[in-house]
Amino acid sequence: MQRQTPLDSSFRAYVSGGARGCAHEADDKKELQEVKVNFMKGETRDKVEHPQPYGFTGYFVKANYDKEGLIDKCAEHFTQFMGGNRALPVCAVLDDRRYRLRNFKEGEVAIYDDQQQKVHIQRDRIYTRSEYKVEMRVIADQPKMEGHGKEQEADRDQQKDHSRRWSTMVMNKEHILIERTSVDDASDNGKTQDEPGGEPPEDMKYDKHIKMLSRVHLDSLHIQVNTPTVSILWDEEKKFLKLNTGRNTITLEDQDEPTGGQRILITTPERKIIIDDKDKSITLLGTSTAVKVDDNIGKTRVGTTTANIPIAHLNSITANGDYIVANVAKKALVI
């Protein structure tokens, strides 16, 4: 039977019982995160290793200090001393009362930060929330590229994560963007598809070095769909719809009176049709001929785009003896 004195028991508890306390800050640049923490009064240690579960990592918010430089609010650490050696502390768990989500239903899980952004796995849905931007990507793996890659030699520094993406979905409070791109043009000279953007809507524009395959862009007033050869644009404010195939376009305008009107415009490389409710007219334009049906003056005017005879009354006779059968603007068609 081994007997222990109170002093012996206290010493064993001191060296091998673990400790808890306040966490000042972390160094997240190391391969294994290190933290600066307090143990007993007046005892502060830095470079304390903080292992984290495989597949999960976090960088906690540094402590808040009062005017005297003492910790006011902070994350808390729970540390063990390996082999009872107080010179070898290892931080096992960190938690932060300032930001921890609570009042979950049994079985629920969440990832969160200090800004109340979160991914919450609920009982009947997965709920993602942010006041900034949510971005999801399907990427082309670059085995040894800085910032990501499957190979062990790949750099894990997230400040260098410049992925080459196949598909992207981005959402913020003003925009939704769905984009399909090619990574082939990003392979030269180490270029990536992650050139820095700006504030909305600039950060939703095409990044450099991207070959766009298809794109859908939504905001509060516009819907825009693009492929390399076809685009569709709807403008809710102007009541404007345009379909463009590069060579042919169809445009529909439906503005409210009295400032606007209803108009349909169909354009091909050599033909144009304009249906204008405001002018109460229909115009057909070719490369050399034109027809306009004008309800305002009750006339159908026909002519050539190269006609040079001044406008005259219908059915009148010109000096040359020609008979005027129709007018086109300030020109006339004669036989």
Sequence and secondary structure as in RCSB ss.txt:
>XXXX:A:sequence
MQRQTPLDSSFRAYVSGGARGCAHEADDKKELQEVKVNFMKGETRDKVEHPQPYGFTGYFVKANYDKEGLIDKCA
EHFTQFMGGNRALPVCAVLDDRRYRLRNFKEGEVAIYDDQQQKVHIQRDRIYTRSEYKVEMRVIADQPKMEGHGK
EQEADRDQQKDHSRRWSTMVMNKEHILIERTSVDDASDNGKTQDEPGGEPPEDMKYDKHIKMLSRVHLDSLHIQV
NTPTVSILWDEEKKFLKLNTGRNTITLEDQDEPTGGQRILITTPERKIIIDDKDKSITLLGTSTAVKVDDNIGKT
RVGTTTANIPIAHLNSITANGDYIVANVAKKALVI
>XXXX:A:secstr
     HHHHHHHHHHHS EEEEEEEEE SSSS EEEEE STT EEEEEE    TT        EE TTS EEE E
EEEEEEGGG TTSEEEEEEE TTT      TT EEEE TTS EEEE SS EEEE SSEEEEEEEE  TT TT  S
STTS   GGG   EEEEEEEEESS EEEEEEESGGG GGG  S     STTGGGS  TT EEEEEEEE SSEEEE
E SS EEEEETTTTEEEEE SS EEEEEE  TTT  EEEEEE SS EEEEETTTTEEEEE SSEEEEEETTTTEE
EEEETT  SB   TT B TTS BEEEEETTEEEE 
